[in-house]
Amino acid sequence: MKEMKLTPMSNEVFTYVKENGGRISVDEICEAVGRPPRSVNANVTDLQKKGLVIREKVDGEGEDAKKITYVVLTDAGKDFENPQE
């Protein structure tokens, strides 16, 4: 099987999720890495295609609350170590 590598920006998102409990909202990731949702979501899609994370949508609280998207590590994500270049 070919060794899987992450781009620096996908690795930043992956590492944040892994080091902070394995289930983090996209909004929190954006705040932590200082990037907009569009950028972070592109990395989450990359990680999802690699089988390392899934997206979990949860209803927010209150009448006008929007859904909150969480990024959750899969079993493969929990075991994955990004190879160093």
Protein Blocks (a to p, Z undefined) as FASTA:
>chain_A
ZZddddfklmmmmmmmmmnoopacfklmmmmnopafklmmmmmmmmmmnopaccddddde
djklccdddddddfklmmpccddZZ
